[in-house]
Amino acid sequence: MNYFSSNFKLGILGGGQLGKMLLTETRKFDIYTSVLDPSTEAPCKVGSNEFHLGDLMDYDTVYNFGKQVDVLTIEIENVNVNALEALEKEGIKVFPASKTLRTIQNKAKQKLFYVDHDIPTAPFSRFAYTIEIKDAISNGGLELPFVWKSAQFGYDGTGVKIVREISDLDSLPNVECIAETLVPFKNELSVIVARNPSGDIKTYPVVEMEFHPEANQVEYVICPARIDEAVAKKATDVALKVAKAFNHVGLLAVEMFQTKNDDILVNEVAPRPHNSGHQSIEASYTSQFEQHLRSVLDLPLGSTANKTNGIMVNLVGAEGHSGDVIYKNIESIMAMEGVTPHIYGKKQTRPFRKMGHVTIVNEDMAEARKIAENVKKSIEVITNKN
């Protein structure tokens, strides 16, 4: 099929920042795009050839949108899977597949999938409602501390809480959830796997993630991870095993823990471009967004090698600031060597909302990390309170 400067139409469910960065690549290749998103202020509204306003969880909306495109992909997991399944049966190519999304959308199902496929993951218990956890603790079936995770609709650190005392449960929603053993780990790692329908597969270098202690969001992504080669190989092998188990097409970001004993445990996955791959835009020969396109369109996969070391800094809304956004001191970080800011196009900021990211590239990793720290200290995502 001719995808370039043709009548081919790529559909994208979700119009957020991941879609916006994906559209940069579709415009480079002159691939016609149609985007569906519920927000009139979606970042993709400007860059797509067609923009459709609609509920991603509504069956008819997603089904009717999908009928108008040749290949359908996502930039967010929370979409109507039943509609995707119906589209697949009618011959529309959907990547990732509805079966994969149905498993990944629910963290309890996702964890059971790992157990069924002998994929290493932290021990866990599954609960229909949060309120059931207190009985499990009382009966000795569950020990404190543990990590509580909402089974569905968690994102960017929401839907996750470390429970150290029984009283911590009182503020949590009474929903389907899992209680996961709190893993003592050295590092949080991620490997992005790319696979096309022909079965070609490539992995990006292992990255290391540093998290914000309060928001449970990634503050820094460091590529390549500062780990032993043997650990990197182990993490890559686990990521490939996960992708094979899902028979996944597209990008699959596999987030993992490196334990104190250098074991690798899978935390969770994302079947799309991911925050842990943003540095690939500047630091890799093929960005994760171009690679996602190559994957879902069954094109040859690009090189995943690094051109140089890369660190990504997330730009999130400052605490105490909600309203029209101002990027304070952005000029000062642009004056730093090897620094590239990416602004997502969200006009309104709020505490910890992802508003952009900054990539730092440098042949010296220690120097890159130092510049990243300066970037983090310098720029502020605020509002004008005057």
Secondary structure, 3 states (H helix, E strand, C coil): CCCCCCCCEEEEECCCHHHHHHHHHHHHHCCEEEEEECCCCCCHHHHCCEEEECCCCCHHHHHHHHCCCCEEEECCCCCCHHHHHHHHHCCCEECCCHHHHHHHCCHHHHHHHHHHCCCCECCEEEECCCCHHHHHHHCCCCCCCEEEEECCCCCCCCCEEEECCHHHHHHCCCCCEEEEECCCEEEEEEEEEEECCCCCEEECCCEEEEECCCCCCEEEEEECCCCCHHHHHHHHHHHHHHHHHHCCCEEEEEEEEEECCCCEEEEEEECCCCHHHCCHHHHECCCHHHHHHHHHCCCCCCCCCECCEEEEEEEECCCCCCEECEEECHHHHHCCCCEEEEECCCCEECCCCEEEEEEEEECCHHHHHHHHHHHHHHCEEECCCC
